Every structure is written in structure tokens, then in C-alpha cells.
Amino acid sequence: MMTNLFSVFDPSTTIFNLSLNWLSTFLGLLIIPSSYWLMPNRFQVIWNNILITLHKEFKTLLGPNGHNGSTLMFISLFSLIMFNNFLGLFPYIFTSTSHLTLTLTLAFPLWLSFMLYGWICHTQHMFAHLVPQGTPPVLMPFMVCIETISNVIRPGTLAVRLTANMIAGHLLMTLLGNTGPMSTSYIILSLILVTQIALLVLESAVAIIQSYVFAVLSTLYSSEVN
């Protein structure tokens, strides 16, 4: 039962037999740009308003040293993660964001580039950031250790947070989907159907929230090195 349950997250990818499942990550490159060649519609207007709002918010988080190129990077990150989160809600489409392979690939290079830039260009600021203002001298060595550990585990927390949230919701939906055909009562079947719809709405909200959290935390990590 557990093998069948977790098999929905198996990409079935080997070194000699590459699966096409991971190509679902790049479907947005084929679908989203095509809408901009068409006449403006309601969806395009809403999406543009979302991008403008995110640009203003990321600009505020980055502070005076931020620029439009930085916000474009984080907006693209938000769009990529949200699109792949939504793809996983459709039947027979592989959820790439439920794997640490993808989430760590996004989180680790970002964190590493921020750290390298901060320690090379703003070394004194990075050393000062290890000791919060007002820390007693006795606690300074402990605060340096704590801040160092918190900085090192940041890419892992980013990746695991996104992966765990995607897996949890999909497992609940899979369990309910496997339980429904085995029930003989119409009342129980109706309750399962209503619960499944509620979970689908909840997972749609989680898909947006988790992509937003990932992008915002990445923006905050970037602002700390300036």
C-alpha cells in the first residue's frame, strides 16, 4: 500500500532511461508566452497586476540597493514554482516541486551566490551580522555559532518547506481517491467527494502561498547581504 501511495511521486528516472516527467517543469515556457501574442484578456490583466504588485513588494524588501533586475529574478522564481505547484493538481502530471532535486536546485545556488557576494563585497557587514546589536559580550561566541548554523541550513529549510507542503497535500488527496471507490455507502462517497473538492481548493491556495513564501524568503536573504 505504501509503495503504491508514494509511487505518484516517483519520477522513474534512471541514468540510461531518462523519463519525460521532468519536462513538465518547462511547460510554462511553451504555454505562458503564447498568451502575450493574443489580444489582452481578463487573465492577462490579472496576471500583469499580480506581477506589478510583486515587483513593488520585492523592491521594498530589497531596500535602496535593490533594482529592477533583482525583482525580475524573484518574480520569475515565484512564477516557476507556482506554475509547477498548480501542474501537480492535474491528473497524470508529475509534480516536480515535490522533489528535493528541484527545490534544492533552486534554493542552494541562490543562497550560495548571496553568501559569496556578501563575504567578498561586504565582509565587515557579514561579520557584524553574525552578532545582533545589543548582544552581551559573554553570549557573543554562542550567537556567532547560532547565526552561522542558521545561515548554513537556509537552503535546506527553503527546499524542505516547499517539498513537504506539496507532498502532504498530495498524499491526502491520493488517500481519499483510493478510499472512494472502495466505499459502498452513497453518504460516505458524497462526504469523500466534498472533502476532495475542499482539499483541492486548499491545495490551490497552498500552491500560491508556498511559491510566495519561497520568493519572499529568497528576497530577504538577498537583502541581508547588502
Solvent accessible surface area in square Angstrom, and as a share of the most:
residue,aa,sasa,rsa
1,M,138,0.61
2,M,117,0.52
3,T,112,0.65
4,N,105,0.54
5,L,10,0.05
6,F,94,0.39
7,S,59,0.38
8,V,79,0.45
9,F,18,0.07
10,D,79,0.41
11,P,23,0.14
12,S,70,0.45
13,T,55,0.32
14,T,80,0.47
15,I,151,0.76
16,F,197,0.82
17,N,108,0.55
18,L,130,0.65
19,S,31,0.20
20,L,140,0.69
21,N,53,0.27
22,W,57,0.20
23,L,101,0.50
24,S,13,0.08
25,T,9,0.05
26,F,112,0.47
27,L,61,0.31
28,G,11,0.10
29,L,126,0.62
30,L,133,0.66
31,I,97,0.49
32,I,58,0.30
33,P,60,0.38
34,S,56,0.36
35,S,23,0.15
36,Y,96,0.36
37,W,222,0.78
38,L,120,0.60
39,M,162,0.72
40,P,98,0.62
41,N,67,0.35
42,R,199,0.73
43,F,136,0.57
44,Q,23,0.10
45,V,78,0.45
46,I,91,0.46
47,W,28,0.10
48,N,53,0.27
49,N,83,0.43
50,I,69,0.35
51,L,42,0.21
52,I,93,0.47
53,T,84,0.49
54,L,10,0.05
55,H,58,0.26
56,K,131,0.55
57,E,60,0.27
58,F,0,0.00
59,K,77,0.32
60,T,108,0.63
61,L,54,0.27
62,L,8,0.04
63,G,26,0.25
64,P,138,0.87
65,N,97,0.50
66,G,11,0.11
67,H,109,0.49
68,N,99,0.51
69,G,42,0.41
70,S,22,0.14
71,T,1,0.01
72,L,118,0.58
73,M,86,0.39
74,F,0,0.00
75,I,17,0.09
76,S,60,0.38
77,L,17,0.08
78,F,7,0.03
79,S,22,0.14
80,L,61,0.30
81,I,1,0.00
82,M,28,0.13
83,F,37,0.15
84,N,2,0.01
85,N,0,0.00
86,F,61,0.25
87,L,15,0.08
88,G,9,0.09
89,L,31,0.16
90,F,120,0.50
91,P,101,0.63
92,Y,225,0.86
93,I,58,0.29
94,F,20,0.09
95,T,8,0.05
96,S,1,0.00
97,T,1,0.00
98,S,3,0.02
99,H,33,0.15
100,L,79,0.39
101,T,92,0.53
102,L,24,0.12
103,T,0,0.00
104,L,73,0.36
105,T,83,0.48
106,L,31,0.15
107,A,0,0.00
108,F,93,0.39
109,P,71,0.45
110,L,27,0.13
111,W,33,0.11
112,L,70,0.35
113,S,55,0.36
114,F,21,0.09
115,M,21,0.09
116,L,97,0.48
117,Y,101,0.38
118,G,0,0.00
119,W,81,0.28
120,I,130,0.66
121,C,76,0.45
122,H,64,0.28
123,T,56,0.32
124,Q,159,0.71
125,H,76,0.34
126,M,6,0.03
127,F,123,0.51
128,A,66,0.51
129,H,63,0.28
130,L,20,0.10
131,V,39,0.23
132,P,55,0.34
133,Q,190,0.84
134,G,74,0.71
135,T,21,0.12
136,P,69,0.43
137,P,104,0.66
138,V,120,0.69
139,L,84,0.42
140,M,78,0.35
141,P,83,0.52
142,F,129,0.54
143,M,45,0.20
144,V,53,0.31
145,C,78,0.47
146,I,99,0.50
147,E,34,0.15
148,T,59,0.34
149,I,107,0.54
150,S,40,0.26
151,N,12,0.06
152,V,85,0.49
153,I,87,0.44
154,R,33,0.12
155,P,8,0.05
156,G,29,0.28
157,T,52,0.30
158,L,4,0.02
159,A,0,0.00
160,V,79,0.46
161,R,86,0.31
162,L,2,0.01
163,T,11,0.07
164,A,52,0.41
165,N,50,0.26
166,M,2,0.01
167,I,46,0.24
168,A,55,0.43
169,G,5,0.05
170,H,21,0.09
171,L,31,0.15
172,L,91,0.46
173,M,30,0.13
174,T,28,0.16
175,L,70,0.35
176,L,39,0.19
177,G,37,0.35
178,N,62,0.32
179,T,62,0.36
180,G,7,0.06
181,P,114,0.72
182,M,143,0.64
183,S,29,0.18
184,T,133,0.77
185,S,41,0.26
186,Y,182,0.69
187,I,130,0.66
188,I,90,0.46
189,L,77,0.38
190,S,59,0.38
191,L,113,0.56
192,I,23,0.12
193,L,111,0.55
194,V,98,0.56
195,T,61,0.35
196,Q,47,0.21
197,I,98,0.50
198,A,58,0.45
199,L,23,0.11
200,L,74,0.37
201,V,101,0.58
202,L,99,0.49
203,E,7,0.03
204,S,31,0.20
205,A,42,0.33
206,V,27,0.15
207,A,1,0.01
208,I,78,0.40
209,I,93,0.47
210,Q,22,0.10
211,S,0,0.00
212,Y,72,0.27
213,V,42,0.24
214,F,4,0.02
215,A,0,0.00
216,V,23,0.13
217,L,38,0.19
218,S,1,0.01
219,T,0,0.00
220,L,65,0.32
221,Y,26,0.10
222,S,13,0.09
223,S,28,0.18
224,E,50,0.23
225,V,3,0.02
226,N,49,0.25
